[in-house]
C-alpha cells in the first residue's frame, strides 16, 4: 500500500491540470527573478526560488545517475529531455516540501540521516555533497510524512461497514475469520482514492502558482503552453517524417482513452468502481475484441 500511495505522490511526475488552468486563467505575474529557473508563489523563501545553480547541479547529477558521462551537454541527444525533467523535478520537490511544512509534518534531520544511510555511498560516487544528498531525499521524506498524516486522519471502517461488505461479498469464511482482511481492503481502497484526490487538488493549486523562465518551462509550470505536447517525449513522436523514428513505448497516446467504471462495480466502499478502457461495442453485442467472458 505504501508503495502504491507513494506512486501517486511521486514521479517525474507529470500529472497536469490543463482544465484548471483553462477555467481559472493564467496571469503573467509573478515574474521569475532574473537568473532563476522558476518561482513558486506561496512557498517558503528557501523553496520558492529555484536557482540556475540548483538546476545545473541537478542536470549534472541526473546525467551521472543515468550513466551519460562527464561530457554530457547540449550536443547530447538526451539533453533536451533531461533539461526539462530536471526543471520539473525541482518544481515538484518544492511543492512537496512546502506541502509537508503546510501540513505540519516537515522533514527532520533524523529522518534524513536514516534515509541516506543505504544510499550515501552511491550518492557520494555520483558527486553529491552532504547538503545535496539531504535535498535529494528531502522531497521523498516529505511525501512519506504527508501520507502518514493523511492515514492518521482517515478513520478505520466501522464494524457495520465491514459486516455489510462481508454480506455483499460472501467468501465461505466466517465473519470473524474475514473481518480483518475486509477491514484492510476497505481501508486500502479508500486511502488510494482519497490520496489521489488530495494530490490532484494540491498539484492543481501549486501549478497555478508556479512560473518558469523561458527555456525551462516544464509541464508543471503555469506558463506551459496549453495543448502543447509532452516535453519529455522524443520529438520524433510528433514529427510527420522523423529521421529516427521513436520506439512505440516512448510516445504518449495521441488520445487518452476514457476509463469509466464498469457497470455494477461502484459500491459505497469503492466509489470509483473498477475502471476499464472504454471501447466500441461490436455489432450484435457480445464480448468486445480482446475480452473474454468474466474478464
C-alpha positions as CSV (number, residue, x, y, z in Angstrom):
1,X,0.0,0.0,0.0
2,X,2.8,2.4,0.9
3,X,4.5,1.9,-2.5
4,X,1.2,2.4,-4.3
5,X,0.4,5.5,-2.5
6,X,3.9,6.9,-3.0
7,X,3.5,6.3,-6.7
8,X,0.5,8.7,-6.6
9,X,2.7,11.4,-4.9
10,X,5.9,10.7,-6.7
11,X,7.0,11.0,-10.1
12,X,8.9,13.0,-12.5
13,X,5.6,13.2,-12.2
14,X,3.6,14.7,-14.7
15,X,0.0,14.9,-13.6
16,X,-1.0,18.1,-15.3
17,X,-4.1,20.2,-14.8
18,X,-4.9,22.0,-18.1
19,X,-8.6,22.0,-17.1
20,X,-7.8,24.1,-14.0
21,X,-5.7,26.5,-16.0
22,X,-8.4,26.9,-18.6
23,X,-11.0,27.6,-16.0
24,X,-9.1,30.0,-13.8
25,X,-6.8,31.5,-16.3
26,X,-3.0,32.2,-16.0
27,X,-1.6,35.7,-15.5
28,X,1.9,36.7,-16.3
29,X,2.7,37.5,-12.6
30,X,4.7,36.9,-10.5
31,X,7.7,37.0,-12.8
32,X,10.6,34.7,-12.4
33,X,13.5,36.6,-10.8
34,X,16.4,37.2,-13.2
35,X,18.9,34.3,-13.2
36,X,16.4,31.9,-11.7
37,X,14.8,28.9,-13.4
38,X,11.4,29.0,-11.7
39,X,9.5,30.8,-8.9
40,X,6.8,29.1,-6.7
41,X,4.5,31.7,-5.2
42,X,3.5,31.0,-1.6
43,X,6.4,28.6,-0.9
44,X,8.9,29.5,1.9
45,X,11.7,31.8,0.7
46,X,14.3,28.9,0.7
47,X,12.0,26.8,-1.5
48,X,10.3,29.5,-3.7
49,X,13.2,30.4,-5.9
50,X,14.7,27.6,-8.0
51,X,18.1,29.0,-9.0
52,X,20.2,28.4,-12.1
53,X,22.9,26.9,-9.8
54,X,20.4,24.3,-8.4
55,X,19.2,23.5,-11.9
56,X,22.7,23.0,-13.3
57,X,23.6,20.8,-10.3
58,X,20.5,18.7,-10.9
59,X,21.4,18.3,-14.6
60,X,24.8,17.1,-13.6
61,X,23.6,14.6,-11.0
62,X,20.9,13.2,-13.4
63,X,23.5,12.7,-16.1
64,X,25.7,10.9,-13.7
65,X,23.0,8.7,-12.3
66,X,21.8,7.8,-15.8
67,X,25.3,6.9,-16.9
68,X,25.5,9.6,-19.5
69,X,29.2,10.5,-18.9
70,X,31.1,13.6,-17.7
71,X,30.9,15.2,-21.1
72,X,27.1,15.4,-21.1
73,X,25.9,18.6,-22.6
74,X,23.6,20.4,-25.2
75,X,25.0,18.2,-28.0
76,X,23.9,15.0,-26.4
77,X,20.6,13.7,-27.9
78,X,19.2,13.2,-24.3
79,X,20.0,16.7,-23.2
80,X,16.7,18.4,-24.2
81,X,14.6,15.8,-22.4
82,X,16.7,15.7,-19.2
83,X,16.8,19.5,-19.2
84,X,13.0,19.7,-18.8
85,X,12.9,16.7,-16.5
86,X,15.3,18.4,-14.1
87,X,13.3,21.6,-14.1
88,X,10.1,19.6,-13.4
89,X,11.7,17.6,-10.7
90,X,12.9,20.7,-8.8
91,X,9.5,22.3,-9.1
92,X,7.8,19.1,-7.8
93,X,10.2,18.9,-4.9
94,X,9.5,22.5,-3.9
95,X,5.7,21.7,-4.0
96,X,6.2,18.5,-1.9
97,X,8.4,20.1,0.7
98,X,6.1,23.1,1.0
99,X,3.0,20.8,1.5
100,X,4.8,18.9,4.3
101,X,5.5,22.2,6.1
102,X,2.0,23.5,5.5
103,X,0.5,20.3,6.9
104,X,2.7,20.5,10.0
105,X,4.9,17.5,9.2
106,X,8.3,18.9,8.0
107,X,11.2,16.6,7.4
108,X,13.5,16.2,10.4
109,X,17.3,15.8,10.4
110,X,17.0,12.3,12.0
111,X,14.7,11.2,9.1
112,X,17.3,12.4,6.5
113,X,20.2,10.6,8.2
114,X,18.2,7.4,8.4
115,X,17.0,7.5,4.8
116,X,20.5,8.4,3.5
117,X,22.3,5.5,5.3
118,X,21.8,2.9,2.5
119,X,22.2,5.4,-0.4
120,X,25.1,7.5,0.9
121,X,27.9,5.7,-0.8
122,X,26.2,5.7,-4.3
123,X,25.4,9.4,-3.9
124,X,28.9,10.3,-2.9
125,X,30.2,8.4,-6.0
126,X,27.7,10.4,-8.1
127,X,29.3,13.6,-6.9
128,X,26.7,14.7,-4.3
129,X,27.8,16.9,-1.4
130,X,26.3,16.3,2.1
131,X,23.9,19.2,1.6
132,X,22.9,18.0,-1.9
133,X,22.3,14.5,-0.5
134,X,20.0,15.9,2.1
135,X,18.0,17.7,-0.5
136,X,17.9,14.7,-2.7
137,X,15.9,12.7,-0.1
138,X,14.0,15.6,1.5
139,X,11.2,15.6,-1.0
140,X,10.8,11.8,-0.8
141,X,10.6,12.1,3.0
142,X,8.1,14.9,2.7
143,X,5.9,12.6,0.7
144,X,6.2,9.9,3.4
145,X,5.2,12.4,6.1
146,X,2.2,13.6,4.1
147,X,1.0,10.1,3.6
148,X,1.4,9.2,7.2
149,X,-0.5,12.4,8.2
150,X,-3.4,11.6,5.8
151,X,-3.5,8.0,7.0
152,X,-3.9,9.2,10.6
153,X,-6.8,11.4,9.7
154,X,-8.8,8.7,8.0
155,X,-11.0,6.7,10.4
156,X,-10.9,2.9,10.0
157,X,-14.0,1.2,8.7
158,X,-16.8,0.6,11.2
159,X,-18.0,-2.8,12.3
160,X,-21.2,-2.2,10.4
161,X,-19.3,-1.3,7.2
162,X,-17.2,-4.4,7.5
163,X,-20.2,-6.6,8.1
164,X,-22.1,-5.1,5.1
165,X,-19.1,-5.8,2.9
166,X,-19.0,-9.4,4.2
167,X,-22.7,-9.9,3.4
168,X,-22.3,-8.4,-0.1
169,X,-19.2,-10.5,-0.9
170,X,-19.5,-14.0,0.6
171,X,-16.2,-15.8,0.7
172,X,-17.0,-19.0,2.6
173,X,-15.2,-17.8,5.7
174,X,-16.9,-16.9,8.9
175,X,-17.2,-13.2,9.7
176,X,-14.6,-13.5,12.5
177,X,-12.2,-15.0,10.0
178,X,-12.8,-12.5,7.3
179,X,-13.2,-9.4,9.4
180,X,-9.5,-8.3,9.5
181,X,-8.9,-8.8,5.7
182,X,-12.1,-7.0,4.8
183,X,-11.2,-4.0,7.0
184,X,-7.8,-3.8,5.4
185,X,-9.3,-4.0,1.9
186,X,-11.8,-1.2,2.5
187,X,-9.2,1.0,4.2
188,X,-6.7,0.5,1.3
189,X,-9.2,1.4,-1.4
190,X,-10.4,4.4,0.5
191,X,-6.9,5.6,1.1
192,X,-5.8,5.2,-2.5
193,X,-8.9,7.2,-3.8
194,X,-8.5,9.8,-1.1
195,X,-4.8,10.3,-1.7
196,X,-5.3,10.6,-5.4
197,X,-7.9,13.3,-4.9
198,X,-5.7,15.2,-2.4
199,X,-2.8,15.1,-4.7
200,X,-4.8,16.3,-7.7
201,X,-6.1,19.2,-5.6
202,X,-2.8,20.5,-4.3
203,X,-0.9,19.9,-7.6
204,X,-3.5,21.9,-9.4
205,X,-3.2,24.7,-6.8
206,X,0.6,24.8,-7.0
207,X,0.8,24.6,-10.7
208,X,-1.1,27.8,-11.0
209,X,1.4,29.4,-8.6
210,X,4.5,28.3,-10.5
211,X,6.2,30.3,-13.2
212,X,9.2,29.1,-15.2
213,X,11.8,31.1,-17.1
214,X,11.8,30.8,-20.9
215,X,13.8,27.8,-21.9
216,X,12.9,26.0,-18.7
217,X,9.1,25.6,-19.0
218,X,8.2,22.1,-17.8
219,X,4.7,20.7,-17.7
220,X,4.5,21.6,-14.0
221,X,4.6,25.3,-14.8
222,X,1.6,27.6,-15.1
223,X,3.1,29.1,-18.3
224,X,3.4,25.7,-20.0
225,X,1.6,26.3,-23.4
226,X,-1.9,24.9,-23.4
227,X,-2.5,21.9,-25.6
228,X,1.3,21.5,-26.1
229,X,2.7,18.0,-26.5
230,X,4.7,16.4,-23.8
231,X,8.2,17.9,-23.5
232,X,9.7,14.8,-22.1
233,X,8.7,12.6,-25.0
234,X,11.1,12.3,-28.0
235,X,10.4,14.9,-30.7
236,X,10.1,12.0,-33.3
237,X,6.8,11.2,-31.7
238,X,5.3,14.4,-33.1
239,X,7.1,14.7,-36.4
240,X,5.4,13.6,-39.7
241,X,8.6,12.1,-41.1
242,X,11.3,11.8,-38.4
243,X,14.8,11.0,-39.3
244,X,15.0,8.4,-36.5
245,X,11.6,7.0,-35.6
246,X,10.9,6.7,-31.8
247,X,10.1,3.4,-30.1
248,X,6.4,2.8,-29.7
249,X,6.6,2.7,-25.9
250,X,8.4,6.1,-25.9
251,X,5.4,8.0,-27.3
252,X,2.4,9.1,-25.3
253,X,-1.1,8.1,-26.6
254,X,-2.4,10.7,-29.0
255,X,-5.8,10.3,-27.5
256,X,-6.5,9.5,-23.8
257,X,-9.0,6.6,-23.7
258,X,-11.8,7.1,-21.2
259,X,-11.9,4.6,-18.3
260,X,-15.5,4.7,-16.9
261,X,-16.5,2.5,-14.0
262,X,-17.6,-1.0,-15.0
263,X,-21.4,-1.3,-14.5
264,X,-22.2,-2.8,-11.2
265,X,-18.7,-2.2,-9.7
266,X,-19.5,1.1,-7.9
267,X,-20.1,0.4,-4.2
268,X,-20.2,2.6,-1.1
269,X,-16.8,1.2,-0.1
270,X,-15.4,1.6,-3.7
271,X,-16.9,4.8,-5.1
272,X,-14.8,5.0,-8.2
273,X,-15.6,1.4,-9.2
274,X,-13.5,-0.8,-11.3
275,X,-12.1,1.3,-14.2
276,X,-11.8,-0.2,-17.7
277,X,-10.9,1.3,-21.0
278,X,-14.0,2.2,-23.0
279,X,-14.2,0.5,-26.4
280,X,-16.8,0.4,-29.2
281,X,-19.5,-2.3,-28.7
282,X,-19.2,-4.7,-31.7
283,X,-22.1,-5.3,-34.0
284,X,-24.6,-7.7,-32.5
285,X,-23.3,-7.1,-28.9
286,X,-21.4,-9.7,-27.1
287,X,-17.8,-9.6,-25.9
288,X,-15.5,-6.9,-27.3
289,X,-12.4,-7.7,-29.1
290,X,-9.7,-8.8,-26.7
291,X,-12.2,-9.5,-23.9
292,X,-13.4,-12.8,-22.6
293,X,-16.4,-13.6,-20.5
294,X,-15.9,-12.6,-17.0
295,X,-12.7,-10.6,-18.0
